[in-house]
């Protein structure tokens, strides 16, 4: 397990507020603080760059990320 190096620029991680739902908290634990390489946002960030990450992309949407990357 490792912490995501992209947290500083990640729009999803930046949404942290006291009113965010449990799904958000679970995703932060699983992807941001756990296995960032399994995160859809990280995948696009790594292969295509920050500007290519769709604003509404969620960490668990790996199929969408792979299709955008071309895998």
Beta strands, then each sheet from edge to edge (+ up, - down):
end
